[in-house]
Structure formats: structure tokens, C-alpha cells
Amino acid sequence: MTTSGAGLKQAIRAAMITALKAREKKELGVTRLIMAAIKQVEIDNRVDLDDAGVVGVLDKMVKQRRDSVKQYRGASRDDLAEIEEFEISVIGKYLPQPLTADEIRQMIRTAVEENRAESIRDMGKVMGVLKPRMRGRADLASVSQEVKDFLNNR
């Protein structure tokens, strides 16, 4: 259900209305959480988020929930972990298609070449280029580790 253009917020709002009409309480709850998070960022920063901004909010929400799942599983609270995983699945419907491992490696190579990166000291420049290109499409923590490995093996 990935949407492009200025319609990502509208798509989420439409999904919320559909869930309301269909009495899908769990889905409705998650879409309301998404809309509340978007609204909070808009109010805090006094901006009207475009799709890239919305993807940033969604990406952050997924990351928080993944961390929660890890903690809940570690504490043997599978019931709470399942709730978080459901929320991840709903939020994920609105994120762009994830990058493949090959696409990530190619983007890293391209960013390294663009910045003429030679060593780990250039990692900040490389990540600065990659972050906006990969936001919402890859786990940036693992990408950071891949960049580090790539630069160390040059």
C-alpha cells in the first residue's frame, strides 16, 4: 500500500476511516497512533510534513517498536512483543519498498566514490549521503556497520 507524492498522509487518514467503518479496532488504533505521531512532529517543528517527513516519522516508529520487541522477547513477554510486531506490520504498509542487500552494497559503493572516501574518517560524509536516500528503506544502523566494514577493507 505504499503511496508516493503528497498523498501519504491522506492514504493513512483514508486507512484510518476504513478501519473505523470496518470496526477493525487494532488497525484503527495503529493508524491513529501514526496520525498522532505525524501531527506531533508537525506541531513541534511548525511544519506541514511532506512524504519524506512522514516516512521519517514512520521509520522512527518502526525502529522504536523493533527495540521494544527485543526487550519484550528478552523478558519473556511474547504477548506484548506480538502487539508491537502487529504495529510494525501496519506501519510497514506505508513505508517504501525495502532495499535488497545488493542494492544497499551498490549504494554504499556509489556514495564512497562520490565522496572519494578513503578511510573510516570519511564515514560521516558517506552516511550523510546515504541517510536521505535510504530513510525508511533500510536499517541505518546495519548500513552504518556495512559502510564501516567497506571503508576498513579498502
Stockholm file with secondary structure:
# STOCKHOLM 1.0

chainA/1-154         MTTSGAGLKQAIRAAMITALKAREKKELGVTRLIMAAIKQVEIDNRVDLDDAGVVGVLDKMVKQRRDSVKQYRGASRDDLAEIEEFEISVIGKYLPQPLTADEIRQMIRTAVEENRAESIRDMGKVMGVLKPRMRGRADLASVSQEVKDFLNNR
#=GR chainA/1-154 SS CCCCGGGHHHHHHHHHHHHHHTTCHHHHHHHHHHHHHHHHHHHHHTCCCCHHHHHHHHHHHHHHHHHHHHHHHHTTCHHHHHHHHHHHHHHHTTSCCCCCHHHHHHHHHHHHHHTTCCSGGGHHHHHHHHHHHHTTTSCHHHHHHHHHHHHHTC
#=GC SS_cons         CCCCGGGHHHHHHHHHHHHHHTTCHHHHHHHHHHHHHHHHHHHHHTCCCCHHHHHHHHHHHHHHHHHHHHHHHHTTCHHHHHHHHHHHHHHHTTSCCCCCHHHHHHHHHHHHHHTTCCSGGGHHHHHHHHHHHHTTTSCHHHHHHHHHHHHHTC
//
